[in-house]
Amino acid sequence: MNIRPFDIGMDEMYQALLLFWIPVAVVPLGIWVFLSFANHKEKNIGKFLAFVGFTMVCLSPWTVPSSPSSAAGHLLGAIVGPIVLILIGLYLISFSGNVPVGRLPKSDRKLGVFMNLVGFIWLVGMHWWILTPQLSKGDVNPYWYVFWPTLLLFIASLSSFSAIALLTIGVDRKKEANSIFMLSGLSFLLLFLGLNVDGPLITAELFREHLWLSVADLAGLLVGSLLSILVFAIVIFVYERNLPPPQTISPPTKDELEKVADIVSNHLGGEQE
């Protein structure tokens, strides 16, 4: 959708504000209300706000079709199904083993692996089959070019790190680690196929171009996160170094110790009849 912001009328800009950007802001607001209040009624209000905002964003291709921002809502509505399947599958795999709290039945591990496979097959169909997210004019959603390689790279890296962490820190978590290693291997395989096999609407050359951009994005995110942690640690270190030394008190005197001993002896043995 090749529409520049200056080509959109004021009425359409107001429509985009009311039907897209305000719902986008309502989603985190609803999540914040749900997490911040203990009252059941207020939690329901938070869930309702988040649901309505999310639904309005997904409907933006129909409510504000002339706005370039609606492409984000279009992609969100297209990927919500497989992403939810993958996230639930990861949860079932992670908590169906030897965990101290929230342990799930071992049979849920197979269900988690199955849900991950279905989610990935769904996403694969969006790249190599006829399910590629397309806008009303038949153009591929521009956000899909960014989302697909970034997702594969992120899952491959995160799954590898999580599996290694399970083997290193966890106790009796080899089966779960092997399942997550399979997920990482599947992601790397799809990356390799995307680099070499053209899809019906997306060429391997275009995929390679956006993959390198995704590498740069994730590398920048990692470096920025590490720098923020470093700055936070430096601030805490400098603050603690500048604190005045703790005040000490003199040890109790002999009279004070005798008084404490008398109080303790008077209260030992319970009440006297």
C-alpha positions in Angstrom: 0.0 0.0 0.0 1.9 3.0 -1.3 0.2 5.8 0.5 2.2 8.7 1.9 0.9 10.5 5.1 0.5 13.7 3.2 -1.8 12.0 0.7 -4.4 11.3 3.4 -7.2 13.7 4.2 -7.8 15.1 7.7 -11.0 13.1 8.1 -9.1 9.9 7.3 -6.3 10.9 9.7 -9.0 11.3 12.5 -10.4 7.9 11.5 -7.0 6.3 11.8 -6.5 8.0 15.2 -9.9 6.8 16.6 -10.0 3.4 15.0 -6.4 2.3 15.1 -4.0 4.4 17.3 -6.4 4.8 20.3 -7.1 1.0 20.2 -3.4 0.3 20.1 -3.0 2.4 23.2 -5.9 0.7 24.9 -4.3 -2.7 24.7 -1.4 -2.0 27.1 -3.7 0.0 29.2 -6.0 -2.9 29.6 -3.1 -5.2 30.4 -1.8 -2.8 33.0 -5.3 -2.6 34.7 -5.5 -6.4 34.7 -2.0 -6.8 36.3 -2.2 -3.8 38.7 -5.5 -4.4 40.5 -6.5 -7.3 42.7 -10.3 -6.7 42.5 -12.0 -9.2 40.3 -14.2 -6.5 38.7 -11.3 -4.3 37.8 -9.4 -7.3 36.3 -12.4 -8.0 34.1 -12.4 -4.3 33.0 -8.7 -4.7 32.1 -9.3 -7.9 30.1 -12.3 -6.2 28.3 -10.2 -3.1 27.3 -7.3 -5.3 26.0 -9.7 -7.5 24.1 -11.6 -4.6 22.5 -8.4 -2.7 21.6 -6.8 -5.9 20.1 -10.0 -6.6 18.1 -10.2 -3.0 16.8 -6.5 -3.2 15.7 -7.2 -6.5 13.8 -10.2 -5.0 12.1 -8.3 -1.9 11.0 -7.9 -3.1 7.4 -11.7 -2.8 7.1 -12.4 0.1 9.4 -9.5 2.4 8.1 -8.4 0.7 4.8 -6.9 3.9 3.5 -4.4 4.3 6.4 -0.9 2.7 5.9 -1.1 1.8 9.6 -3.8 -0.7 8.9 -1.2 -3.0 7.4 0.1 -3.7 11.0 -3.4 -4.7 12.1 -3.8 -6.9 9.0 -0.6 -8.8 9.8 -1.5 -9.1 13.5 -4.8 -10.7 12.6 -3.1 -13.0 10.1 -0.5 -14.3 12.6 -2.4 -14.4 15.9 -3.5 -18.0 15.3 -0.1 -19.7 14.7 1.7 -17.5 17.3 -0.8 -18.5 20.0 -0.4 -22.1 19.1 3.4 -21.9 19.3 3.3 -20.0 22.7 0.9 -22.5 24.3 3.0 -25.3 22.9 6.2 -23.9 24.4 4.4 -23.5 27.8 3.2 -27.1 27.7 6.7 -28.4 26.8 8.4 -26.3 29.5 6.0 -27.2 32.4 5.3 -30.8 31.7 8.6 -32.0 33.2 10.3 -31.8 36.5 9.3 -28.3 37.7 8.7 -27.4 41.4 5.5 -25.4 40.8 2.8 -25.5 38.1 3.7 -28.9 36.9 1.6 -30.3 34.1 0.9 -34.0 33.1 3.7 -35.6 31.1 1.2 -36.2 28.3 1.0 -32.4 27.7 4.6 -32.5 26.3 3.3 -34.4 23.2 0.5 -32.0 22.8 2.9 -29.1 23.1 5.1 -30.5 20.4 2.1 -31.1 18.2 0.9 -27.5 18.7 4.3 -26.1 17.8 4.4 -28.2 14.6 0.9 -27.0 13.6 1.9 -23.4 14.3 5.0 -23.6 12.2 3.3 -25.4 9.3 0.7 -22.6 9.4 3.5 -19.9 9.2 5.4 -21.9 6.5 2.2 -21.9 4.5 2.2 -18.1 4.6 5.7 -18.0 3.0 5.8 -20.9 0.5 2.1 -21.6 -0.2 -1.0 -19.5 -0.9 -1.5 -18.1 2.7 0.9 -15.1 2.4 -0.8 -12.1 4.0 -1.8 -9.8 1.2 -3.5 -6.4 1.3 -6.6 -5.4 -0.6 -4.6 -4.5 -3.8 -2.9 -7.9 -3.9 0.4 -6.7 -2.6 2.2 -8.7 0.1 1.9 -7.1 3.5 5.2 -5.1 3.9 5.4 -6.0 7.6 5.4 -9.7 6.7 8.8 -9.3 5.1 10.2 -8.1 8.4 8.2 -10.4 10.7 9.0 -13.8 9.2 12.8 -13.8 9.1 12.9 -12.0 12.5 10.6 -14.6 14.1 12.7 -17.5 12.7 15.9 -16.0 13.9 14.5 -15.1 17.3 13.0 -18.5 17.9 16.2 -20.3 16.8 18.4 -18.3 19.1 16.0 -18.2 22.1 15.2 -21.9 21.8 18.9 -22.8 21.7 19.7 -20.7 24.7 16.7 -22.0 26.6 17.6 -25.7 25.9 21.2 -25.1 27.0 19.9 -23.4 30.2 17.6 -26.3 30.9 20.5 -28.8 30.6 22.9 -26.6 32.7 20.6 -25.4 35.5 17.6 -27.7 35.4 17.3 -31.0 37.1 16.1 -34.0 35.0 15.0 -31.7 32.2 16.7 -33.6 29.3 13.5 -34.5 27.5 12.2 -30.9 27.6 15.6 -29.7 26.4 15.6 -32.1 23.5 12.1 -31.0 22.5 13.2 -27.3 22.5 16.4 -28.3 20.5 14.0 -29.8 17.9 12.2 -26.4 17.7 15.5 -24.6 17.3 16.6 -27.0 14.6 13.3 -26.6 12.8 13.8 -22.8 12.9 17.3 -23.0 11.5 16.0 -25.4 8.7 13.3 -22.9 7.7 15.9 -20.1 7.7 18.1 -22.2 5.3 15.1 -23.0 3.1 14.1 -19.3 3.0 17.6 -18.3 1.9 17.6 -20.8 -1.0 14.0 -21.6 -2.0 11.6 -19.0 -3.6 8.1 -18.7 -2.5 5.1 -17.9 -4.8 5.2 -14.2 -3.8 8.6 -13.8 -2.0 11.9 -14.6 -3.5 15.0 -16.0 -1.7 16.9 -12.9 -2.6 14.3 -10.7 -0.9 14.3 -13.0 2.1 18.1 -12.8 2.4 17.9 -9.0 2.4 15.4 -8.8 5.2 17.2 -11.6 7.1 20.3 -9.4 7.3 18.2 -6.5 8.5 16.7 -8.8 11.1 20.1 -9.8 12.3 21.0 -6.1 12.7 17.7 -5.4 14.5 18.2 -8.3 17.0 21.9 -7.4 17.5 21.0 -3.8 18.2 18.3 -5.0 20.7 20.8 -7.3 22.4 23.5 -4.6 22.6 21.0 -2.0 23.9 19.7 -4.4 26.5 23.2 -5.2 27.7 24.1 -1.5 27.9 21.0 -0.7 29.8 21.8 -3.5 32.3 25.4 -2.2 32.6 24.2 1.4 33.1 21.8 0.3 35.8 24.5 -1.7 37.6 26.9 1.3 37.5 24.2 3.6 38.9 23.5 1.2 41.8 27.2 0.8 42.4 27.9 4.5 42.4 24.9 5.2 44.7 25.9 2.6 47.2 29.5 3.8 47.2 28.3 7.3 48.1 26.1 6.2 51.0 27.4 7.2 54.4 28.9 4.4 56.6 26.3 2.7 58.8 25.9 4.0 62.3 27.1 1.6 65.0 25.8 1.5 68.6 27.8 0.7 71.7 27.4 -2.8 73.2 24.9 -3.2 76.1 26.2 -2.4 79.6 26.2 -4.9 82.5 23.1 -3.3 84.1 21.2 -3.6 80.8 22.2 -7.2 80.3 21.0 -8.0 83.9 17.7 -6.2 83.3 17.1 -8.2 80.1 18.0 -11.4 81.9 15.4 -10.6 84.6 12.7 -9.9 82.0 13.4 -13.1 80.2 13.5 -15.2 83.3 10.1 -13.7 84.5 8.5 -14.7 81.2 9.8 -18.2 80.9 7.7 -21.1 81.9 4.3 -19.5 81.1 1.7 -18.2 83.4 1.8 -19.2 87.1 -1.4 -20.3 88.8 
